[in-house]
Amino acid sequence: MLKKDFNNILIIKPSSIGDVIHALPFLKTIRGRYPEAAISWLINRGIDEIIRDNPNLDEVILFERKRWGGFDDIGYKFKGLAEFIRELRHKRFDLVIDLQGLFRSGIITYLSGADYRIGFANAREFSPIFYNYKVSHPPIEMHAVDRYLLIAKELGADISKKDFKIIIPEKEKKYASSLISMIKKRPLIAINPSARWETKMWPLKKYAELVDTIAAKLKAQPVLIGSKEDEVRVNEVVSMTRSKPLNLSGKTSLLQLSAFLKKTDLLITNDSAPMHIAAAVGKPVVAIFGPTRPVRTGPYGNGHVVLQSDLPCVNCLKKRCNDLKCMEAVTVDDVLTAVKGIFKNKK
């Protein structure tokens, strides 16, 4: 255990949305361990609103990937990085914690100039070579939330409580309430048919069938959600339905979506950012999994249901596949049964 006080701490966790949400309990425990320290978080522009106004955080440092030419197969392009590093070193961090565990985050950790640079001993892309204090990971699979907390425990923090604090301003709450006011029917079931990987996506035709089944058999109100990038996919689902559900894709920011999901009764989703947001704001989730591992990145906490086939190819972690039989194997009836089970347990 590293028993030392620190005054100026940097957390490096630039992406993705789900991973940032998984790191929120870590932030809370670090604040508890170092109540008087200045704590900063390096994060990608565009998802920083998730941690804005968090009372456990003193500063948000935006990570401008486009400013340096991005990340390709060769590696990180260092154009413009020198200026950023000078700014970072000027802040004189005495502890830098790399939760991202990639080459680019590792080298930023090293170049920060901090005396203590901490990350996981088994992190990817040779990033451990940049740390001078490494935390071992037990040889078992564990959720990302609990994995991050291993570092907090090594620093002497109390990790017994897990607080997913997302600060939602009144403006976003009012916007979500205005959306809810358009909906007269209950229960209110949010549905997210998109994901970052094509292999994580349950077939659109099944989502369309599910929407109509929910409306007819459960007498519930299905509401489709998604980002601007998801609009084409969501619109296609709507076009295949008879019930014509409310379509909110592209109509909410991350915080507005958080406020909206908090007012719903349940979310049905692929393995995606909305899944983690819903779990963080305390709403039950029915999550459809294929190539990814629920034990590592499933909806965190109690009251959720994960649906995944028992095919031997599941958990392959492939972003592309010519045969998505693992996703096809999950049926509309499977999802409907899970939804009914959650509602029954809530009574």
Secondary structure, DSSP 8 states (H G I E B T S, - for coil): ------SEEEEE----HHHHHHTHHHHHHHHHH-TTSEEEEEEETTSGGGTTT-TT-SEEEEE-GGGGT-B-SS-B--TTHHHHHHHHHHT--SEEEESS-SHHHHHHHHHT--SEEEEETT-STTGGGG-SEEE---SS---HHHHHHHHHHHTT---S---------HHHHHHHHHHHTT--SSSEEEEE---SSGGG---HHHHHHHHHHHHHHS--EEEE---GGGHHHHHHHHHT-SS--EE-TTS--HHHHHHHHHTSSEEEEESSHHHHHHHHTT--EEEE-SSS-HHHHS--SSS-EEE----TTTT---S--S--HHHHTS-HHHHHHHHHHHHHHH-
